[in-house]
Amino acid sequence: MQPLSIFIGYDHRQPVAYTALCQSIFSQSTKPVSITPLVLSQLPLKRVGLTPFTFSRFLVPWLCDYKGWALFLDIDMILNDDISKLFDLVDDRYNVCVSKNIKQFEWSSVMLFNNAKCQILTPEYVSTANGLHQLEWCPSDKIGEIPGEWNHLVGYDKPNPNPKLIHYTQ
């Protein structure tokens, strides 16, 4: 059995958040997971934004050699459920699956990549492309939707007593 491939945007200013997210994944997953932090100094990308991983998230398919499915998560999250249930939602018809939240910029904070269908996302492309967070690199009919409970935006979404993934984006 292949471990579930999970990539987390790493920010050296938030090591506790990274550790808490990893622990929340490990403690509830019923399947093996492989977690990789996206540490900018280890990647062929120098482009930064609000965080060191603003753009590196789009390197996930490249890092997976464009094979299989992989999940990207922002660092400021906590899992309340088994992450393998999110992977159960993959649909090969789509290039990427996101929670289409009220804040479109947050769509890219949880992305399930169908890596083989994301070969446009090379280090060269990610270094210069506009519209990455708006998913302009992907045809709109190839963007699948995952339930909002897998990216509950605290402070934006209506209160939910049982979200599967809590995102402390504020």
Salt bridges, closest charged atoms under 4 A:
ASP11 OD2 - ARG13 NH2 2.60
ASP65 OD2 - LYS67 NZ 3.30
ASP74 OD1 - ARG57 NH1 2.88
ASP74 OD2 - HIS167 NE2 3.50
ASP76 OD1 - HIS167 NE2 2.94
ASP81 OD1 - LYS85 NZ 2.99
ASP81 OD2 - LYS164 NZ 2.86
ASP88 OD1 - LYS31 NZ 3.72
ASP91 OD2 - ARG93 NH2 2.58
GLU106 OE1 - HIS167 ND1 3.88
ASP157 OD2 - HIS152 ND1 3.86
